[in-house]
Structure formats: C-alpha cells, structure tokens
Amino acid sequence: MSSEPCHKCAKTVYVTEKIEASNFCFHKACFKCCEPGCILTLNLKNFEIVGEGLYCKKHAPKPKATCISDSLNVVHAIQSPKKSNEGLHKIVTGTGEIPQVGLDLLSLQSALNAPKKPSENLLTRKGEILSN
C-alpha cells in the first residue's frame, strides 16, 4: 500500500485518514471549503472541485454565460430598427362617435323585420311539436 500526497497540503495521506474525491486524496482535516470564513466540513455528498479549489455547494463559483459582442447576429440586433421608430407603439383611438348598441342597429332591425316562415300544419301540445 503506497501512500499518496494530500491535494491540499501535499503531505502524505495514510489510509486511516484518507478521503478520495474526484481522483484526489485529502486528509479528513483538509477536506474543507477553501472559501475564507466558511467553516463547513465537507463530505462526499456536498463538495465540488472547481479548478484546483475545493468548495461547498454554497461557495462554489458558478459558470457565467458570456456573449461575443462582435458576432454578426448581435451587431444586426443592435442596429435593427426599433418598434418605437415604426410607429407601432402609438395607441389607436376611436373616432369619437357614440357607439350604437341595442335594438337600433341596422342588421338587428332587418332581422326582426324579416318575413317569418309560416307554420305548416304543426300542432303543439304542452311544449311538444307534432306533425299531422
């Protein structure tokens, strides 16, 4: 059994105090978050190795999305005409006329005045329609 050096302190790690995580060996005492002020003792469920540092889930650096500002799509998007320049932002208003609602509408009046179809030998009894 050969002993390996600790990834954090570079001292020899013996089997009794060995924690192996992400192909690195650590002492139990060295398996802590490297963020200053963090006193959390890590275990195999709550650690993250980012670069050469050992972090708890709370202090692990998060990758940030970047954008190349010189890409052709970004240049076209910046230089494209805006909606306010096209006049689409203006509110369309009415003509100022009083709306006609109710029985005064022309289409409703013509429907009410239309000739009715005569009933053809239909007898009614208590809401039922019977034909002879």
C-alpha positions in Angstrom: 0.0 0.0 0.0 1.6 3.2 -1.1 0.5 6.5 0.4 -0.4 9.5 -1.8 0.1 13.2 -1.1 -2.8 15.3 0.0 -4.1 17.5 -2.7 -4.4 20.5 -0.4 -1.4 20.3 2.0 0.9 18.0 -0.1 1.7 15.9 3.0 1.4 12.1 3.0 -2.2 10.7 3.4 -2.4 7.4 5.3 -5.3 5.0 4.7 -7.0 5.7 8.1 -7.4 9.4 7.4 -7.9 9.2 3.6 -10.8 10.8 1.7 -10.7 10.2 -2.0 -12.8 12.6 -4.1 -12.6 13.3 -7.9 -9.3 11.3 -8.2 -7.7 13.4 -5.5 -6.7 12.3 -2.0 -7.3 14.5 1.1 -6.8 14.4 4.8 -10.1 14.5 6.8 -8.9 17.8 8.3 -8.0 19.2 4.8 -11.4 18.3 3.3 -12.9 21.8 4.0 -14.2 24.6 1.8 -11.4 26.9 0.7 -13.6 30.0 0.8 -12.4 32.3 3.6 -14.7 32.3 6.6 -16.5 29.1 5.6 -16.3 26.6 8.5 -18.3 23.8 6.8 -16.7 20.4 7.0 -17.3 18.7 3.7 -18.3 15.1 2.9 -18.6 13.2 -0.3 -22.2 14.5 -0.9 -21.7 18.2 -0.5 -18.3 19.0 -2.1 -17.4 20.5 -5.5 -14.0 20.8 -7.1 -13.7 23.8 -9.3 -10.3 24.2 -10.9 -7.9 23.5 -8.1 -10.1 24.6 -5.3 -12.4 22.5 -3.1 -15.7 24.2 -2.3 -19.0 23.6 -0.6 -22.1 23.8 -2.8 -22.9 27.3 -1.5 -19.5 28.9 -2.3 -18.6 27.1 -5.5 -18.1 29.5 -8.3 -20.9 29.3 -10.9 -20.0 29.5 -14.6 -21.4 32.6 -16.2 -22.6 32.9 -19.7 -20.7 35.2 -22.0 -21.5 36.8 -25.2 -19.2 37.9 -28.0 -20.3 41.4 -28.9 -18.7 41.2 -32.3 -20.8 38.4 -33.7 -22.9 39.2 -36.7 -26.2 38.4 -35.0 -25.5 40.8 -32.2 -24.5 43.6 -34.5 -27.7 43.2 -36.6 -29.8 43.1 -33.5 -28.3 46.3 -32.1 -28.6 48.1 -35.5 -32.1 46.9 -36.3 -34.9 49.5 -36.2 -36.9 49.7 -33.0 -40.6 49.4 -32.7 -41.0 53.0 -31.5 -39.4 54.2 -34.7 -42.0 52.4 -36.8 -44.9 54.0 -35.0 -46.2 50.7 -33.6 -46.1 52.0 -30.1 -48.9 54.5 -30.5 -52.3 53.7 -29.1 -55.1 53.5 -31.7 -58.1 55.6 -30.6 -61.7 55.6 -31.8 -63.4 58.2 -34.0 -65.3 59.8 -31.1 -68.7 58.6 -32.2 -71.1 57.3 -29.7 -71.4 53.5 -30.1 -74.8 52.2 -31.1 -75.7 49.2 -29.1 -79.1 47.6 -28.7 -82.1 47.3 -31.0 -81.1 50.4 -33.0 -78.5 48.5 -35.1 -79.5 48.2 -38.8 -78.6 44.5 -39.0 -80.7 43.7 -35.9 -83.7 45.7 -37.2 -83.6 44.0 -40.6 -83.5 40.6 -38.9 -86.5 41.5 -36.7 -88.5 42.8 -39.7 -87.7 39.8 -42.0 -90.7 37.7 -43.0 -91.4 34.8 -40.8 -91.8 31.3 -42.2 -95.5 30.2 -41.9 -96.1 27.1 -39.8 -97.2 24.2 -41.9 -99.8 22.0 -40.2 -98.0 21.8 -36.8 -99.9 21.1 -33.7 -98.5 22.0 -30.3 -99.3 20.3 -27.0 -97.6 21.2 -23.8 -94.4 22.3 -25.5 -94.2 19.4 -27.9 -94.4 19.9 -31.7 -96.4 17.3 -33.5 -96.8 17.0 -37.2 -100.0 15.6 -38.9 
